[in-house]
Amino acid sequence: MDIDLEKFFDRVNHDILMSRIARFVDDERVLKLIRRYLEAGLMRDGVEEVRSTGTPQGGPLSPCLSNILLTDWDRELERRGLVFCRYADDCNIYVRSETAGRRVLARMTAFLRDRLKLRVNEAKSACGRAWERKFLRYTFTRFREKVRLRFARESEARLRNRIRELMRMGRGRRIDRVIETLNPLLRG
């Protein structure tokens, strides 16, 4: 099952996040610096907006901060004996049945709402077989009764199209320039 956190990076509660960071960091100067980073304003149409919740989306610290904040969730999933895979705000939980999935979804929705003040996006969260779901561009497949990890078809098609586009633009360029252009795309 997939659990999608609704507008996660926009809704991170600064006080809860800072209390979680304080578990790992003793230095008050570092804590103040992180707080300033979180509260740094945004420029929209030339006007500065003060940020009271959320982390800078796409910022270099955001995935790390999300992992610190969601450590309590990881521990709750482990405490319940659930098998899961999470990266930042993307999470798949593997259960034996759809009924178990619905039960876990309800409990995790309550946990995230009550403990971390986060909302689960009910429309995007879903229960289904592992090979019907995508996670970080990958999916599971069954082949001769073995489960394998595979690049998701849609992701593969997008990658192929992007490579074709870059190769068309690269005609007549030196091979080292083409490699330089393709490497970031292929590495992810």
N, C-alpha and C positions, 0 to 999 in steps of 0.2 A: 504494500500500500504506500501511496505517496502522501506526505503531509506538506502542504504548501502554507507558509506563513505569510499572511496578508501584509503587503507593504512593509516587510520586515525592517529594511534599512531606514525607512522613514519613521518607524514607530518605536525604535529602541528607547526604553526609558533610561535616561541618563543616571538617575540616582541608583536604580537597580544595577545597571552596568558598573558604575563606580564602586558599589559595595562588593561586587564579584571580583573586580580588579584588585581591590584592597586586600582580598584574601591572599593574593600572590605578590603584591608589591607593597613594601614597607615605606619607601621613600616618598615623603609628602610632596617634594618638588616634582617628581614624576607623575604623581596623581593629579597635581594641579595642572601640569602640562597636558595630560590626557583630557582633563575636564575642559580646558581652553580649546583644545582641538575639537571636541564634541560640540561646544557651544559657538564655534566660529560661525559668523553669519554667512548667508548666501546672498549673492547679487542676482536679483531678478528685475529685468527691465531697468537697470541702473539704480535700483533701490535695494539697500541692505535689509535682509530679513534676519531677525535673531532666531536661532534654532534652539528649541527647548527639548525636542525629542529627535531621535534618529542619529545616524552616523553618515558621514559623507559617502554617498554611494559611488563606488569605483575608486574610493580612496585606498591608499596602500595599507592602512591599518584596519579597515572595515572587516575583512574576513577574519583577522586575528581577534578583533574585539567581539565579533559574533560568536566565535568559538569559545571565548571566555564566558560570555553571557549564557550560552547554551550548554555549558558544562553540567549545570544542574539537571537539565533535561536528559542529557546523556546518562547521567547517574541514575535517574528515575527509570529510564528504559532498561538499563543494566540490572537494576534492583528487581525489576519485574521479569527478568530473564528473557527479554526480547532481543532478537537479532535485528540489527539495524545498520544503516550506513548513512552518515551525515557529512555534508561539506557545507560550511557556513549555514545558510538557511534552507538548503535542500536536504530533505530527509526521506529515506525509504525504510519502512519497517516490514520485516518479513514474518508473516503469521501463517497458520495452517489453514484457516478458512475465512470466508467472507464475514461470517458472524463474529469471529474473533477480531477481525479487522475493524468492524464497526464498533465493537466494544472498546478496542484500544484507541480508536480515533476519538470516541467520546471522552475517555479518561484523559488522553493527552491534550485534548482541546481544553478541558477544565484545568489541567495542570498548568499549561502555558498561559491561560487567561489569569488564573489566580496567583501564581508564583512569579511570572515574568511580565505580566501585563501585555501579552502578545495575543494576536488573533489568528486563528486558523482560517484560511480561505476555504470555505466549505465547497465552493464551486470547483476549485482546482484540486482539492484533496480527493483521493479516490482509492477504493479497494479494488484490487484485481490481481491476476496472476503475474508473477514476476516477469515473465517473458512478454507480457502485454504493456509493461510500463517502461519508461525511459528514465535514466538517472545519469546526469552529467554527460549526455550524448551517447550513453551506452545502454544496451538492453541485454537481457538473458535470452538464450535460445536453447532448444532441446534438439539434440542430434544423437540418434541411436542411444536413447535413454541417458545421455550425458548432458549436463547443463553446462553451457559455455557462455562466456562474456563476448559480446559482439558490439561493434560500432553501430548505432541505430541507423536504419535505412535513410531517414530524413536527414540526419546529420551527415551521413556519407554523401548523399546527393548534393547537399549544400556545399560540402567541401570540394567535391568534384567540379561543380559549376564555378566556384571561386578560383580553383586552380586553372580551369580553362580560360577564364577571364584574364587572369594574371599572365598566362602563357601567351595569349593573343597580344597583350600589351608588351610582352617581353621579346617579341620577334625582332631580330636584328641586334639584340643586346648581348653583351658578353655573358658567358655562362656563369661567371662568378657573381654577376649582378642578379641573374635569374635565381640562383641559389640563395642569395642574400634576401631576395623578395619572398621566396617560398618558405624558407626555414621557419620564420615566426608563425606562419599559418599552419605548417605541419606539426610544429611542436605544441601548438595550442596556446 
